[in-house]
Amino acid sequence: MAPTKLIDLCQKPTITTTQGDDITTYFEGQRNDRLSRDAGAMRRRGLSEEAIYAALQVTNQQRCQPPLLDGDVRIIAKSISRYEPEHGDKPRFKGAI
């Protein structure tokens, strides 16, 4: 039999958009991590802090249950924006070959 935690994760609901796309819900205990990952992906593509913040606000309202406070979303955007965007020939991590 599967562990209870695994069963619980498999039973987490998803939100369905009007286009029929399933959107994963970010629950307490994973909201900051998930929004930080989303922000990191945007930053790697060169988005500014303000653009990341605007996108995270939407994601926070649509996916987070319950949504994070606006100040927490701002902190994530500001924190991730410290990193340089990726450039085609630059290594992603220091020390990468």
C-alpha positions as semicolon CSV with decimal commas, in nm:
position;residue;x (nm);y (nm);z (nm)
1;M;0,000;0,000;0,000
2;A;0,126;0,352;-0,080
3;P;0,222;0,586;0,206
4;T;-0,056;0,819;0,323
5;K;0,141;1,131;0,224
6;L;0,176;1,004;-0,134
7;I;-0,194;0,927;-0,153
8;D;-0,275;1,275;-0,021
9;L;-0,051;1,438;-0,284
10;C;-0,214;1,240;-0,563
11;Q;-0,557;1,351;-0,448
12;K;-0,478;1,725;-0,439
13;P;-0,724;1,908;-0,664
14;T;-0,629;2,104;-0,972
15;I;-0,793;2,414;-1,110
16;T;-0,929;2,389;-1,464
17;T;-0,921;2,703;-1,678
18;T;-1,185;2,801;-1,930
19;Q;-0,947;2,669;-2,198
20;G;-0,954;2,327;-2,028
21;D;-0,591;2,341;-1,907
22;D;-0,520;2,187;-1,568
23;I;-0,332;2,418;-1,333
24;T;-0,157;2,273;-1,031
25;T;-0,265;2,424;-0,701
26;Y;0,013;2,542;-0,469
27;F;-0,078;2,458;-0,109
28;E;0,067;2,575;0,222
29;G;0,415;2,439;0,265
30;Q;0,492;2,461;-0,106
31;R;0,373;2,807;-0,213
32;N;0,702;2,994;-0,155
33;D;0,909;2,723;-0,321
34;R;0,680;2,696;-0,623
35;L;0,658;3,074;-0,672
36;S;1,037;3,101;-0,635
37;R;1,084;2,835;-0,902
38;D;0,841;3,016;-1,131
39;A;1,027;3,343;-1,067
40;G;1,362;3,177;-1,137
41;A;1,241;3,052;-1,473
42;M;1,126;3,403;-1,563
43;R;1,452;3,561;-1,448
44;R;1,661;3,317;-1,651
45;R;1,469;3,440;-1,955
46;G;1,556;3,801;-1,867
47;L;1,235;3,932;-1,713
48;S;1,267;4,234;-1,483
49;E;1,175;4,240;-1,116
50;E;0,851;4,426;-1,193
51;A;0,752;4,181;-1,467
52;I;0,825;3,886;-1,238
53;Y;0,626;4,049;-0,957
54;A;0,326;4,110;-1,186
55;A;0,330;3,750;-1,309
56;L;0,369;3,613;-0,956
57;Q;0,070;3,818;-0,838
58;V;-0,147;3,645;-1,098
59;T;-0,005;3,302;-1,017
60;N;-0,052;3,366;-0,646
61;Q;-0,420;3,446;-0,694
62;Q;-0,487;3,161;-0,938
63;R;-0,282;2,878;-0,789
64;C;-0,199;2,943;-0,422
65;Q;-0,441;2,809;-0,161
66;P;-0,456;3,024;0,037
67;P;-0,277;3,303;-0,151
68;L;0,039;3,449;0,003
69;L;0,034;3,806;0,129
70;D;0,130;4,060;-0,138
71;G;0,443;4,156;0,058
72;D;0,563;3,794;0,048
73;V;0,517;3,785;-0,329
74;R;0,715;4,110;-0,359
75;I;0,999;3,960;-0,150
76;I;1,020;3,656;-0,380
77;A;1,035;3,875;-0,692
78;K;1,301;4,100;-0,538
79;S;1,509;3,808;-0,414
80;I;1,512;3,620;-0,745
81;S;1,582;3,938;-0,940
82;R;1,927;3,960;-0,776
83;Y;2,042;3,687;-1,012
84;E;2,172;3,759;-1,359
85;P;1,959;3,635;-1,648
86;E;2,102;3,346;-1,847
87;H;2,303;3,419;-2,156
88;G;2,334;3,152;-2,423
89;D;2,701;3,067;-2,366
90;K;2,729;3,137;-1,992
91;P;2,722;2,849;-1,743
92;R;2,415;2,841;-1,524
93;F;2,599;2,778;-1,203
94;K;2,936;2,894;-1,079
95;G;3,188;2,619;-1,125
96;A;3,003;2,461;-1,417
97;I;3,218;2,349;-1,707
